[in-house]
C-alpha cells in the first residue's frame, strides 16, 4: 500500500514538472516572438526617420535594399566591428554598388541609436541611393546594437537604361555563369559587347540604330520580307539564290568611316529603302529575308582574313551549309557557296538570329569551322535568365 502511494506521488510530481517546463518553453517562444516584432518595428521606424532626414536635407530619396538587408542581418550575427572588411565583402557580393559607407553603434538606447544614425555625415551623401539597416539587442540586454550601410547602386544594364540616360556606369549579370560585374559603357561607339570577367565569354551585344536608340543586335531582325514574286514550285536552293542575288544587286556597299552617323545599324527595311549599307546592314537584310521565307539562317560577326571586322550570313538547307557574302556581287555565281569550300578564312565571334544570340564556348580556342552545333556555341536569350 505504501509503495502504491509513493508511485502516485512521483507521478503527480512528474506531471507538475512537465507542466512547468511546457509553460516555460511557451513563455520563452512568446517573448522571442515579441522581441522579433519589436526589432522589426524599430528597424522600420529608423528607416523612415533616415528617409525624412534626407528629405529635409534635400539630397534625394533613399530606398531600402532587401537583398543587402538580408545579407547584413546574417553578418550582424557575428557583431563584427571592422567596417572596412564589411564594405569590402559587401562589394564582392553586390558589385552593383560602386560607393558604400557603413556605421556601427553599440549598446545604445533607442533614442541614442536614432540620433547616431540621423547625425552620421554620410547619411547626407547625394550619390547614395539605397540603404540597409539591421538592429539587434546587445548582449545582456543592455541597449541596442545597430549597423547601417548606405551605397550608390548602379542601374542594371539594359538597352532601355542605356537609352534613358547619359550615364556610363552600369552593372550587369552574365547570363551564362551568373557573375555580376560593373561595366563602363563607351558612349562614342554605336555597337558594344559585354564580356564576362569570370567565364570570359561574350554574353550580350547591343547596337545603336539610325534613330540613336540602342537595342540587342538580334532585335534588328524584325521579320521583314520585301515584296517579291516567286516562281511556282521553285526549288528551295534556287529561291535562296534569288534572294541572295536580289540583296547583292539592290544594296550598294558603303564602308564604315568611323563617324557616328555611318556606324549606326540599319534594319532590313531601312537598308532596302536606302539601297545602301555596310556589311552588317546588308547581312541583316539578307538574313531577315531568308528567315521570313522559312530558311534557317544566322548573321555572323567576326573576322575575315585581311578585311578584319566583318559580317556575313550562314544558311543550313537540306543537309548542306552555305556562307553568303552580302557585300560582294553574285554575278556569274551558279550556285550558293558551300561553307566547307569558302569558310576557312572566316572566323566568327558571335552569331544571331531573331530569337537569340550565340557565343562561342571557348572564344580563345583555335577556330574549328563549326557554325551550328552546341559543342561550339552557347545560346543566349538577351536579358533573360541563365540558359
C-alpha positions as CSV (number, residue, x, y, z in Angstrom):
1,X,0.0,0.0,0.0
2,X,2.8,2.4,0.9
3,X,4.5,1.6,-2.4
4,X,1.4,2.4,-4.3
5,X,1.1,5.8,-2.6
6,X,4.8,6.6,-3.3
7,X,4.3,5.8,-7.1
8,X,1.2,8.0,-7.2
9,X,3.1,10.9,-5.6
10,X,6.0,10.6,-8.0
11,X,3.6,10.5,-11.0
12,X,1.9,13.7,-9.8
13,X,5.3,15.4,-9.3
14,X,6.3,14.4,-12.8
15,X,3.1,15.8,-14.3
16,X,3.7,19.1,-12.5
17,X,7.4,19.3,-13.7
18,X,6.3,18.7,-17.3
19,X,3.6,21.3,-17.0
20,X,6.0,23.9,-15.6
21,X,8.5,23.1,-18.4
22,X,5.8,23.4,-21.1
23,X,4.8,26.7,-19.6
24,X,8.4,28.0,-19.5
25,X,9.0,27.0,-23.1
26,X,5.8,28.6,-24.2
27,X,6.7,31.8,-22.4
28,X,10.2,31.8,-24.0
29,X,8.8,31.5,-27.5
30,X,6.2,34.2,-26.9
31,X,9.0,36.5,-25.6
32,X,11.2,35.7,-28.6
33,X,8.4,36.5,-31.0
34,X,7.7,39.8,-29.2
35,X,11.4,40.7,-29.4
36,X,11.5,39.9,-33.1
37,X,8.4,42.1,-33.7
38,X,9.9,44.9,-31.7
39,X,13.2,44.7,-33.6
40,X,11.4,44.8,-37.0
41,X,9.3,47.8,-35.9
42,X,12.4,49.6,-34.6
43,X,14.2,49.0,-37.9
44,X,11.2,50.3,-39.9
45,X,10.9,53.4,-37.7
46,X,14.6,54.2,-38.1
47,X,14.5,53.8,-41.9
48,X,11.5,56.2,-42.0
49,X,13.4,58.7,-39.9
50,X,16.5,58.4,-42.2
51,X,14.4,59.0,-45.3
52,X,12.8,62.0,-43.6
53,X,16.2,63.3,-42.7
54,X,17.4,63.2,-46.3
55,X,14.2,64.9,-47.5
56,X,14.9,67.7,-45.0
57,X,18.5,67.9,-46.3
58,X,17.1,67.9,-49.9
59,X,19.6,65.3,-51.1
60,X,17.2,62.9,-52.7
61,X,15.3,59.9,-51.6
62,X,17.0,56.7,-50.4
63,X,15.4,53.2,-50.6
64,X,15.9,50.0,-48.6
65,X,17.6,47.2,-50.5
66,X,16.0,43.9,-49.3
67,X,18.9,41.6,-50.5
68,X,21.6,43.8,-48.9
69,X,19.4,43.9,-45.8
70,X,19.2,40.1,-45.6
71,X,23.0,39.8,-46.1
72,X,23.7,42.4,-43.5
73,X,21.5,40.7,-41.0
74,X,23.4,37.5,-41.4
75,X,26.7,39.3,-41.0
76,X,25.5,41.1,-37.9
77,X,25.1,37.7,-36.1
78,X,28.9,37.9,-35.7
79,X,28.7,41.5,-34.5
80,X,31.8,42.5,-36.5
81,X,33.4,45.8,-35.7
82,X,35.6,46.0,-38.8
83,X,33.5,48.2,-41.2
84,X,36.2,48.3,-43.9
85,X,36.1,44.5,-44.1
86,X,32.3,44.6,-44.1
87,X,32.2,47.1,-47.0
88,X,34.8,45.0,-48.9
89,X,32.8,41.8,-48.6
90,X,29.6,43.6,-49.5
91,X,31.0,44.9,-52.7
92,X,32.2,41.5,-53.6
93,X,28.7,40.1,-53.1
94,X,27.0,43.2,-54.6
95,X,29.2,44.6,-57.4
96,X,26.4,46.8,-58.4
97,X,27.4,49.1,-55.5
98,X,30.3,51.4,-56.5
99,X,30.4,53.5,-53.3
100,X,29.5,52.3,-49.9
101,X,29.8,53.5,-46.3
102,X,28.9,51.8,-43.0
103,X,28.3,52.9,-39.4
104,X,28.1,50.6,-36.4
105,X,26.7,51.7,-33.0
106,X,26.8,49.7,-29.7
107,X,24.8,49.5,-26.5
108,X,22.6,52.5,-27.4
109,X,19.1,53.3,-26.2
110,X,16.5,53.6,-28.9
111,X,16.9,57.4,-28.7
112,X,20.7,57.3,-28.9
113,X,20.5,54.9,-31.8
114,X,18.2,57.2,-33.8
115,X,20.4,60.2,-33.0
116,X,23.6,58.4,-34.0
117,X,22.2,57.3,-37.3
118,X,20.5,60.6,-38.3
119,X,23.5,62.7,-37.4
120,X,26.0,60.5,-39.3
121,X,27.6,62.7,-42.0
122,X,27.3,60.0,-44.7
123,X,23.6,60.0,-44.4
124,X,23.6,63.2,-46.4
125,X,25.7,61.9,-49.3
126,X,24.0,62.9,-52.5
127,X,25.2,60.0,-54.5
128,X,23.7,57.3,-52.2
129,X,20.6,55.7,-53.5
130,X,20.0,52.7,-51.2
131,X,20.5,51.6,-47.6
132,X,20.3,48.5,-45.4
133,X,19.8,48.7,-41.6
134,X,19.7,46.0,-39.0
135,X,19.5,46.2,-35.3
136,X,19.9,43.6,-32.5
137,X,19.6,43.7,-28.8
138,X,23.1,44.0,-27.4
139,X,24.5,41.1,-25.3
140,X,23.0,41.1,-21.9
141,X,20.1,43.2,-23.0
142,X,22.0,46.4,-22.4
143,X,20.7,48.6,-25.3
144,X,20.8,48.1,-29.0
145,X,23.5,47.2,-31.5
146,X,22.9,48.7,-34.9
147,X,24.6,48.7,-38.3
148,X,23.7,51.0,-41.2
149,X,25.1,50.6,-44.7
150,X,24.5,53.2,-47.5
151,X,25.6,52.9,-51.1
152,X,25.2,54.1,-54.6
153,X,23.6,51.2,-56.6
154,X,24.3,51.3,-60.3
155,X,21.4,50.7,-62.6
156,X,21.2,47.3,-64.3
157,X,22.4,47.3,-67.9
158,X,19.7,47.1,-70.5
159,X,19.3,48.9,-73.8
160,X,16.4,50.8,-72.3
161,X,18.6,52.0,-69.4
162,X,21.3,53.0,-71.9
163,X,18.7,55.0,-73.9
164,X,17.1,56.6,-70.9
165,X,20.2,58.5,-69.5
166,X,23.7,59.6,-70.4
167,X,25.1,57.5,-67.5
168,X,28.1,55.4,-68.5
169,X,28.4,53.2,-65.4
170,X,26.1,50.1,-65.1
171,X,26.2,46.7,-63.6
172,X,25.3,43.5,-65.5
173,X,24.9,39.8,-64.8
174,X,26.4,37.3,-67.1
175,X,23.6,35.1,-68.4
176,X,26.0,32.2,-68.8
177,X,27.6,31.9,-65.4
178,X,25.7,34.3,-63.2
179,X,28.6,36.5,-62.3
180,X,27.7,40.2,-61.6
181,X,30.1,42.9,-62.6
182,X,30.2,46.7,-63.0
183,X,30.7,47.9,-66.6
184,X,31.6,51.2,-68.1
185,X,29.9,51.9,-71.4
186,X,31.8,54.0,-74.0
187,X,29.3,56.4,-75.3
188,X,31.2,57.2,-78.5
189,X,30.6,53.8,-80.1
190,X,27.4,52.6,-81.8
191,X,27.9,48.9,-81.0
192,X,29.3,47.2,-78.0
193,X,29.6,43.8,-76.4
194,X,29.6,42.6,-72.8
195,X,32.2,40.1,-71.9
196,X,32.2,38.3,-68.5
197,X,35.2,38.7,-66.3
198,X,34.5,35.2,-64.9
199,X,33.9,32.8,-67.8
200,X,35.5,35.2,-70.3
201,X,32.6,34.7,-72.8
202,X,30.7,37.4,-74.6
203,X,27.1,37.3,-73.3
204,X,25.4,40.3,-74.9
205,X,25.8,42.8,-77.7
206,X,23.9,45.9,-78.4
207,X,24.0,48.4,-81.3
208,X,22.5,51.8,-81.9
209,X,20.1,52.2,-84.8
210,X,19.6,55.1,-87.1
211,X,17.3,56.7,-84.5
212,X,20.1,56.7,-82.0
213,X,18.4,54.1,-79.8
214,X,20.3,51.0,-78.6
215,X,18.8,47.5,-78.8
216,X,20.1,44.0,-78.7
217,X,21.6,43.1,-82.1
218,X,19.2,40.2,-82.7
219,X,16.3,42.7,-82.5
220,X,17.4,44.3,-85.7
221,X,15.9,41.2,-87.4
222,X,12.4,42.4,-87.3
223,X,10.8,39.9,-89.7
224,X,10.8,42.0,-92.8
225,X,10.1,40.3,-96.1
226,X,10.4,42.6,-99.2
227,X,7.5,42.2,-101.7
228,X,8.6,39.8,-104.4
229,X,7.2,37.2,-106.8
230,X,8.5,33.7,-106.7
231,X,8.1,31.1,-109.5
232,X,5.7,28.3,-108.6
233,X,7.3,25.1,-107.3
234,X,10.8,26.8,-107.3
235,X,13.4,24.6,-105.5
236,X,14.5,25.9,-102.2
237,X,18.1,26.3,-103.2
238,X,17.0,28.3,-106.3
239,X,14.9,30.6,-104.1
240,X,17.9,31.1,-101.8
241,X,20.0,32.1,-104.8
242,X,17.2,34.5,-106.0
243,X,17.1,36.3,-102.6
244,X,20.9,36.4,-102.3
245,X,21.2,38.0,-105.8
246,X,18.5,40.5,-105.1
247,X,20.2,41.7,-101.9
248,X,23.6,41.9,-103.5
249,X,22.3,43.8,-106.5
250,X,20.0,46.1,-104.6
251,X,22.3,47.2,-101.8
252,X,25.4,49.3,-102.6
253,X,28.2,48.6,-100.1
254,X,29.3,51.6,-98.0
255,X,32.3,51.2,-95.8
256,X,32.4,52.4,-92.3
257,X,34.1,55.8,-92.0
258,X,34.2,55.9,-88.2
259,X,31.6,58.7,-87.9
260,X,28.6,58.2,-85.6
261,X,26.1,58.6,-88.4
262,X,27.7,56.0,-90.7
263,X,28.2,53.5,-87.8
264,X,24.6,53.3,-86.9
265,X,23.0,50.0,-87.7
266,X,20.0,49.7,-90.0
267,X,17.1,47.4,-90.1
268,X,16.3,45.4,-93.2
269,X,13.5,47.7,-94.2
270,X,15.8,50.8,-93.9
271,X,18.6,49.2,-95.9
272,X,16.3,48.2,-98.7
273,X,14.7,51.7,-98.8
274,X,18.1,53.4,-98.9
275,X,19.7,51.0,-101.3
276,X,23.0,51.0,-99.4
277,X,24.6,49.9,-96.2
278,X,27.8,48.4,-94.7
279,X,28.4,44.7,-94.1
280,X,26.1,44.3,-91.1
281,X,23.3,46.2,-92.7
282,X,23.2,44.1,-95.9
283,X,23.7,40.9,-93.8
284,X,20.7,41.8,-91.7
285,X,18.6,42.4,-94.8
286,X,19.7,39.1,-96.3
287,X,19.2,37.1,-93.1
288,X,15.8,38.8,-92.3
289,X,14.5,38.0,-95.8
290,X,15.7,34.4,-95.6
291,X,14.2,33.9,-92.2
292,X,10.9,35.3,-93.4
293,X,10.9,32.7,-96.1
294,X,11.5,29.9,-93.7
295,X,15.2,29.4,-94.1
296,X,17.5,28.5,-91.2
297,X,19.8,31.5,-91.3
298,X,22.1,33.4,-88.9
299,X,24.1,36.6,-89.1
300,X,27.8,36.1,-88.2
301,X,30.0,38.8,-86.8
302,X,33.7,38.2,-86.7
303,X,36.9,38.5,-88.8
304,X,37.6,37.8,-92.4
305,X,41.3,37.4,-93.5
306,X,42.7,40.8,-94.5
307,X,39.4,42.6,-94.2
308,X,39.3,42.4,-90.4
309,X,35.9,43.0,-88.7
310,X,33.2,41.7,-91.0
311,X,29.6,40.4,-91.1
312,X,28.1,37.7,-93.3
313,X,25.3,35.2,-93.4
314,X,25.3,31.4,-92.9
315,X,22.4,29.1,-94.0
316,X,21.6,25.5,-93.4
317,X,19.5,23.9,-96.0
318,X,18.7,20.3,-96.9
319,X,21.8,18.9,-95.2
320,X,24.2,21.5,-96.6
321,X,25.7,24.6,-95.0
322,X,26.2,27.8,-97.1
323,X,28.1,31.0,-96.5
324,X,26.7,34.1,-98.2
325,X,28.5,37.3,-98.7
326,X,26.1,40.2,-98.9
327,X,28.7,42.8,-99.7
328,X,30.0,41.3,-102.9
329,X,28.3,40.9,-106.2
330,X,27.0,37.4,-107.2
331,X,27.3,38.0,-110.9
332,X,28.3,34.7,-112.5
333,X,27.7,32.6,-109.4
334,X,25.9,29.5,-110.5
335,X,25.4,28.1,-107.0
336,X,25.5,29.2,-103.4
337,X,28.9,28.9,-101.9
338,X,29.3,25.9,-99.6
339,X,30.7,26.7,-96.2
340,X,33.1,23.9,-96.5
341,X,34.6,25.4,-99.7
342,X,34.9,29.1,-98.7
343,X,34.7,29.3,-94.9
344,X,38.3,28.7,-94.0
345,X,39.1,32.4,-93.8
346,X,36.0,33.4,-91.8
347,X,36.3,33.4,-88.0
348,X,33.1,34.3,-86.2
349,X,32.9,35.7,-82.7
350,X,29.1,35.8,-82.4
351,X,26.1,34.6,-84.3
352,X,22.5,35.8,-84.0
353,X,19.0,35.1,-85.4
354,X,15.7,36.7,-84.4
355,X,15.3,34.8,-81.2
356,X,18.8,34.5,-79.7
357,X,22.4,35.4,-79.6
358,X,25.1,32.7,-79.9
359,X,28.5,32.9,-78.3
360,X,31.5,30.6,-78.5
361,X,32.0,28.2,-75.6
362,X,35.8,28.6,-76.0
363,X,36.3,32.0,-77.5
364,X,40.1,31.8,-77.3
365,X,40.4,28.3,-78.8
366,X,41.5,27.7,-82.4
367,X,38.5,28.1,-84.7
368,X,37.2,24.7,-85.8
369,X,34.8,25.7,-88.6
370,X,31.6,24.7,-86.7
371,X,28.9,27.4,-87.1
372,X,25.9,25.4,-85.8
373,X,26.4,22.8,-83.1
374,X,26.1,23.2,-79.3
375,X,29.6,21.7,-79.0
376,X,30.9,25.1,-80.1
377,X,28.1,27.6,-79.4
378,X,26.0,28.6,-76.4
379,X,22.6,30.0,-77.0
380,X,21.7,33.2,-75.0
381,X,18.4,35.0,-74.9
382,X,19.5,38.6,-74.3
383,X,18.2,40.0,-71.0
384,X,16.7,36.6,-70.0
385,X,17.6,34.3,-67.1
386,X,20.6,32.0,-67.4
387,X,20.2,29.4,-70.2
